[in-house]
Amino acid sequence: MSRDYTYVIYRHGSNAFNQSMTNVMPIAVWTIPRPLSRIEDWYERFMKEHPSVNIYNNQYLTAKPFSRVSKADVQLAQEEMEMAQKFIDSLSYKNEEN
């Protein structure tokens, strides 16, 4: 049986379009089958799996193991993921109407 590894992904860098007034923000909870240390291209893989995440030139992502993250950050990351999914769903709905 394989073990899953869960991380909280943080976006660093303030930007008026997606993260104003804060320099660091938890944006996702990500569960994968291997530890990040064994995935050289984790950043590209995460971005491919989460197309709603926007990263601007002054921003970058980091990942922390789930066990080392506060409950508040986990909740913020989950809320951010829910909002992103609702946005994607609304775009899909609009495309179906046309």
Residue pairs with C-beta under 8 A, 6 or more apart in sequence:
2 33
3 33
4 31
4 32
4 33
5 31
5 32
5 33
5 34
5 35
5 36
5 65
6 29
6 30
6 31
6 65
6 66
7 29
7 30
7 31
7 32
7 36
7 63
7 64
7 65
7 66
8 26
8 28
8 29
8 30
8 63
8 64
8 66
8 69
8 73
8 74
8 77
9 26
9 27
9 28
9 29
9 30
9 46
9 61
9 62
9 63
9 77
10 24
10 25
10 26
10 27
10 61
10 62
10 63
10 64
11 18
11 19
11 24
11 25
11 27
11 53
11 55
11 59
11 60
11 61
12 23
12 24
12 59
12 60
12 61
12 62
13 19
13 23
13 56
13 58
13 59
13 60
14 20
14 21
14 22
14 23
14 58
15 56
15 58
15 59
17 54
17 56
18 54
18 56
18 59
19 25
19 59
25 76
25 80
26 69
26 73
26 74
26 76
26 77
26 80
27 53
27 61
27 77
27 80
27 81
28 46
28 50
28 53
28 77
28 80
28 81
29 66
29 74
29 77
29 78
29 81
30 46
30 49
30 50
30 63
32 39
32 42
32 45
36 42
36 63
39 45
42 63
43 61
46 53
46 61
46 63
47 53
47 55
50 84
51 88
52 84
52 85
52 87
52 88
53 84
55 61
66 74
